[in-house]
Amino acid sequence: MILTMKILHLYKDYHPILGGIENHLRWLAEAQAARGHEVTVLVTHPAGLKTTMQEEHGVQVIRAARLATVASTPLSLAFPWHLARQRPDIVHLHFPYPVGEVSQWLLRRGRATVMTYHSDIIKQAGVLRVYGPVLQRVLRQMDQILPTSEPYIQSSSWLRPLAAKCTVVPLAIDVKRFLAARPAQVQAIRQRYPGPLLLFVGRLRYYKGLDYLVQAMQRIEATLLVVGTGPEGEHLRALTAELGLSDKIHFLADVGDDALVTYFQAADLFVLPSSHRSEAFGIVLLEAMAAGTPLITTELGTGTSWVNQDGITGRVVPPRDAAALAEAIGALLQNESQRAAMGTRARARAQAEFDLPVLVQRVMDVYHSVL
């Protein structure tokens, strides 16, 4: 068994780029470095034609020069060049990023390769027509594939044939950040937004299903806070105004990490109304659970309904159904004791299954099993 490893993570973006995979990669890499491992992250540079290398919180971060971005995929000739010069014990891919996956498939760096399978390629279906045959070979080459939930193995046509080499490793957060009570800060938010309080946090993308939540708000006596920015922001604000809901729905843009904890604690319900399978897990669900906030999610056949257990930590409703969202939200808002019980169970589940030290140990156990 190797006690100290050279670990190389491959993906397209890294902090301070915002996103679930970017957050997961940063937290995992920094936690591994804190355990004494030599950790390098190879990604692409968001600014374009420039490669930078620097240490960030114990992690060596290489941002390879980026030529262009096509179908959400950064193209970089420098990426494989830098990969070829690495001498890791293990390479950890974060899917999907075709440039990283193909580069490792061709160059075969390290003694073993594992892949965290975050999500199928959904929106860029045209990419799969070209990349699909190569992806099959890439997946077969993996020593171990790490889906983030059990349901995803069966619901993904790419993973189902390779179930024997899949080990479920759920995503995680630093749960302790959300445990300490903040009564004064919570009270300030509740005074600013009186009445039942609903919360959404995330990038405003098509698959988040916020159209349906905005429509549902016509039937709900509550206030909705939408935290985040993204390409759907302008459309959602226009829809809110068109439906006469501007007094009930407030768009708060991005909120700092520390303030965000308070918003989670202040909310009566956290709602993730996702409409498409691009929502494969939902790290924000873990944050709401750690804060003791019950959840409303949709049934997509992905990890969201595995994280949020229907009737236990919250409610799961059909996707793309504003009426079902409104009914579930309204029922829970009228039952304070049920919300409190769900919130307690949600926090306990977050502590047991989705805390960062649990994730790191699970990943390290996989590394040791393949080396």
C-alpha positions in Angstrom: 0.0 0.0 0.0 1.3 3.5 -1.0 1.1 5.8 2.0 1.8 9.0 0.1 0.5 9.3 -3.4 1.1 11.5 -6.4 -2.5 12.3 -7.5 -3.4 14.0 -10.7 -6.9 15.3 -11.3 -8.1 16.2 -14.8 -11.0 18.4 -15.7 -11.8 21.5 -17.8 -12.2 24.2 -15.0 -11.3 24.8 -11.4 -11.9 27.4 -8.7 -12.7 30.3 -8.9 -15.0 29.1 -11.7 -18.4 28.4 -10.1 -20.0 25.0 -10.5 -20.8 21.7 -8.7 -18.0 19.8 -10.3 -15.5 22.6 -9.8 -16.4 22.8 -6.1 -16.2 19.0 -5.7 -12.8 18.9 -7.4 -11.4 21.7 -5.3 -12.6 20.3 -2.0 -11.3 16.8 -2.8 -7.9 18.0 -4.0 -7.4 20.3 -1.0 -8.4 17.6 1.4 -6.1 15.1 -0.2 -3.2 17.6 0.0 -4.0 18.2 3.6 -3.5 14.5 4.2 0.0 14.8 2.9 -0.4 13.6 -0.7 1.2 15.3 -3.7 -1.8 16.6 -5.6 -1.9 18.3 -9.0 -4.9 19.6 -10.9 -4.7 20.0 -14.7 -7.4 22.1 -16.2 -7.7 24.8 -18.9 -7.2 28.5 -18.5 -10.4 30.5 -18.6 -8.5 33.6 -19.9 -7.4 31.8 -23.1 -3.9 31.7 -24.7 -1.8 31.4 -21.5 -0.6 28.6 -19.3 -0.2 29.2 -15.6 1.1 27.1 -12.8 0.7 27.9 -9.1 0.2 26.3 -5.7 -3.3 27.0 -4.2 -4.0 25.7 -0.7 -1.4 22.9 -1.1 -2.5 21.9 -4.6 -0.4 22.4 -7.7 -2.8 23.9 -10.3 -1.9 23.9 -13.9 -4.2 25.9 -16.2 -3.3 25.0 -19.7 -3.7 27.6 -22.5 -7.2 27.4 -24.1 -7.7 27.9 -27.8 -11.5 28.1 -27.9 -14.6 26.7 -26.4 -16.9 24.6 -28.5 -20.2 23.0 -27.2 -19.1 23.8 -23.6 -15.8 22.0 -24.2 -12.5 24.0 -23.9 -10.1 23.1 -26.6 -6.4 23.0 -25.6 -3.3 21.7 -27.3 -1.3 22.6 -24.2 -3.5 20.2 -22.1 -2.1 16.9 -23.5 1.4 18.4 -23.6 1.4 19.1 -19.9 -0.3 15.7 -19.2 2.5 13.9 -21.0 5.0 15.5 -18.5 3.3 14.3 -15.4 4.4 11.2 -13.4 1.5 10.5 -11.1 0.7 7.3 -9.2 -3.0 7.7 -10.1 -4.9 9.8 -12.6 -8.4 10.9 -11.5 -10.7 12.0 -14.4 -13.8 14.1 -13.8 -16.3 13.3 -16.5 -17.5 14.9 -18.8 -14.5 16.6 -20.4 -13.6 14.8 -23.7 -10.2 16.5 -24.1 -9.1 15.3 -20.8 -10.5 11.8 -21.2 -9.0 11.3 -24.7 -5.7 12.7 -23.7 -5.4 10.2 -20.8 -6.7 7.3 -23.0 -3.9 8.0 -25.5 -1.1 8.9 -23.1 -2.0 6.5 -20.3 -0.2 8.4 -17.5 0.1 6.9 -14.0 -0.2 3.4 -12.7 -4.0 3.4 -12.6 -6.9 5.6 -13.8 -10.2 6.2 -12.1 -13.1 8.4 -13.2 -15.8 10.2 -11.2 -18.8 10.0 -13.5 -20.6 13.2 -12.7 -23.3 13.2 -15.5 -24.1 11.8 -18.9 -23.6 14.2 -21.8 -27.2 15.5 -22.3 -27.5 18.8 -24.1 -24.5 18.4 -26.5 -26.0 15.3 -28.1 -24.2 16.1 -31.4 -20.9 15.7 -29.6 -21.8 12.1 -28.8 -22.3 11.2 -32.4 -18.6 11.7 -32.9 -17.3 11.0 -29.4 -19.6 8.1 -28.5 -17.4 5.3 -30.0 -14.3 6.8 -28.4 -16.1 7.2 -25.0 -16.9 3.5 -24.9 -13.2 2.7 -25.2 -12.3 5.4 -22.6 -14.8 3.9 -20.1 -13.5 0.3 -20.7 -10.0 1.5 -20.0 -10.8 2.8 -16.6 -9.6 0.8 -13.6 -12.6 2.0 -11.7 -15.6 4.2 -12.4 -17.1 6.3 -9.6 -20.8 7.2 -10.2 -22.1 9.6 -7.6 -25.3 7.6 -6.9 -26.6 4.0 -7.3 -29.6 5.0 -9.5 -27.3 6.6 -12.1 -25.6 3.3 -12.9 -28.9 1.8 -14.0 -30.3 4.9 -15.7 -27.2 5.7 -17.7 -26.9 3.6 -20.9 -23.1 4.3 -20.8 -22.7 2.9 -17.2 -25.1 0.0 -17.2 -22.9 -2.3 -19.3 -20.0 -1.5 -17.0 -21.7 -1.9 -13.6 -19.1 -4.4 -12.5 -16.4 -1.8 -12.5 -18.5 0.9 -10.8 -18.1 1.9 -7.2 -20.6 4.5 -5.9 -18.8 7.4 -4.3 -21.3 10.2 -3.5 -20.3 13.9 -3.6 -19.8 15.6 -0.2 -19.5 19.0 1.5 -17.9 20.3 4.7 -21.0 19.7 6.8 -19.7 21.5 9.9 -19.9 24.8 8.1 -23.7 24.5 8.2 -24.2 23.3 11.8 -23.6 26.4 14.0 -26.8 28.3 14.6 -26.9 31.9 13.5 -30.1 33.3 15.1 -29.4 37.0 14.6 -28.5 36.6 10.9 -31.4 34.3 10.3 -33.8 36.7 12.0 -32.6 39.6 9.9 -33.4 37.6 6.7 -36.8 36.6 8.1 -37.6 40.2 8.9 -36.7 41.3 5.4 -38.7 38.6 3.8 -41.6 37.8 6.2 -43.9 34.8 5.9 -43.0 31.3 4.6 -39.6 31.3 2.8 -38.5 29.2 -0.1 -35.0 29.0 -1.4 -33.3 28.0 -4.6 -29.5 28.2 -5.0 -27.6 27.4 -8.2 -26.6 28.4 -11.7 -29.6 29.6 -13.7 -29.5 27.0 -16.5 -32.2 25.5 -18.6 -32.2 22.1 -16.7 -32.8 23.7 -13.3 -36.5 23.9 -14.1 -37.0 27.3 -12.6 -39.7 28.1 -15.1 -42.0 25.6 -13.4 -41.2 26.9 -9.9 -41.9 30.5 -11.0 -45.3 29.3 -12.4 -46.0 27.3 -9.2 -45.5 30.5 -7.2 -48.9 31.7 -8.6 -50.5 29.1 -6.3 -48.2 29.4 -3.2 -48.5 32.0 -0.4 -44.8 32.3 0.2 -41.6 34.2 -0.8 -39.0 32.6 -3.1 -35.4 33.7 -3.0 -33.4 32.8 -6.1 -29.6 32.8 -5.4 -27.4 32.5 -8.4 -26.7 33.9 -11.9 -26.7 32.3 -15.3 -27.9 32.3 -18.9 -31.6 31.9 -17.9 -31.6 34.9 -15.6 -33.1 37.5 -17.9 -35.8 35.1 -19.1 -36.8 34.2 -15.5 -37.0 37.8 -14.4 -39.2 38.6 -17.5 -41.5 35.6 -16.7 -41.7 36.7 -13.1 -42.8 40.2 -14.1 -45.2 38.8 -16.8 -47.0 36.7 -14.1 -47.1 39.6 -11.7 -44.9 37.8 -9.1 -42.2 40.4 -8.6 -43.4 40.9 -5.0 -43.0 37.2 -4.2 -39.8 36.2 -6.1 -36.5 37.9 -5.4 -33.4 37.4 -7.5 -30.3 37.8 -5.3 -27.6 37.0 -7.8 -24.5 35.4 -6.2 -24.1 35.3 -2.4 -20.8 34.8 -0.5 -20.2 31.4 1.0 -20.6 32.6 4.6 -23.9 34.5 3.9 -25.2 31.5 2.0 -25.1 29.4 5.1 -27.5 31.8 6.7 -29.9 31.7 3.8 -30.1 27.9 4.0 -30.8 28.1 7.7 -33.5 30.8 7.3 -35.4 28.9 4.6 -38.5 26.8 5.4 -37.9 24.7 2.3 -35.2 24.3 -0.2 -36.5 23.7 -3.8 -34.6 22.2 -6.6 -37.2 21.8 -9.5 -34.8 20.3 -12.1 -36.3 19.4 -15.4 -33.6 17.3 -17.2 -31.1 14.6 -16.4 -28.3 17.1 -16.6 -29.0 17.5 -12.9 -27.2 14.3 -11.9 -26.7 14.9 -8.1 -27.2 18.4 -6.7 -24.5 19.5 -4.2 -26.8 22.3 -3.1 -29.1 19.6 -1.7 -26.3 18.5 0.7 -25.9 22.1 1.9 -29.6 22.5 2.6 -29.6 19.1 4.4 -26.6 20.1 6.5 -28.5 23.2 7.5 -31.5 21.2 8.6 -33.7 22.4 5.8 -36.2 19.9 4.2 -36.1 19.5 0.4 -38.4 19.5 -2.6 -36.9 17.8 -5.7 -38.0 16.1 -8.9 -37.8 12.5 -10.1 -35.3 12.4 -12.9 -33.9 8.9 -12.4 -30.6 10.5 -11.2 -29.0 11.1 -7.8 -31.4 13.8 -6.7 -34.0 11.3 -5.6 -31.4 9.2 -3.9 -30.0 12.2 -1.9 -33.5 13.4 -1.0 -35.5 10.5 0.3 -39.2 11.1 -0.4 -41.2 11.4 2.8 -38.1 11.2 4.9 -35.9 14.2 4.1 -38.4 16.0 1.9 -40.7 15.4 -1.0 -40.0 14.2 -4.6 -42.5 15.2 -7.3 -42.7 14.7 -11.1 -40.5 17.0 -13.2 -41.8 19.8 -15.4 -45.1 19.9 -13.4 -45.8 23.3 -11.8 -49.0 22.0 -10.2 -47.3 19.1 -8.5 -44.6 21.5 -7.2 -47.2 23.9 -5.8 -49.1 21.0 -4.1 -46.1 19.5 -2.4 -44.7 22.9 -1.3 -48.1 24.0 0.0 -48.6 20.8 2.0 -45.3 21.0 3.7 -45.6 24.8 4.5 -48.9 23.9 6.3 -47.2 21.2 8.5 -44.5 22.7 10.6 -43.9 19.5 12.7 -43.4 17.4 9.5 -40.9 20.0 8.2 -39.0 19.9 11.5 -38.8 16.1 11.5 -37.7 16.1 7.8 -35.0 18.7 8.6 -33.7 16.7 11.5 -33.4 13.6 9.4 -31.9 15.5 6.5 -29.1 16.9 8.7 -28.4 13.4 10.1 -28.2 12.0 6.6 -25.8 14.7 5.5 -23.5 14.0 8.5 -23.5 10.3 8.0 -23.2 10.0 4.2 -22.2 13.3 2.6 -19.5 14.8 4.9 -16.2 15.6 3.2 -14.0 13.3 5.3 -16.3 10.4 4.3 -15.8 11.3 0.6 -12.0 11.5 0.9 -11.7 8.2 2.7 -14.0 6.5 0.1 -11.9 7.9 -2.8 -8.6 6.9 -1.1 -10.0 3.4 -0.6 -10.7 3.1 -4.3 -7.2 4.4 -5.1 -5.6 1.7 -2.9 -7.8 -1.0 -4.4 -6.6 -0.3 -8.0 -2.9 0.3 -7.3 
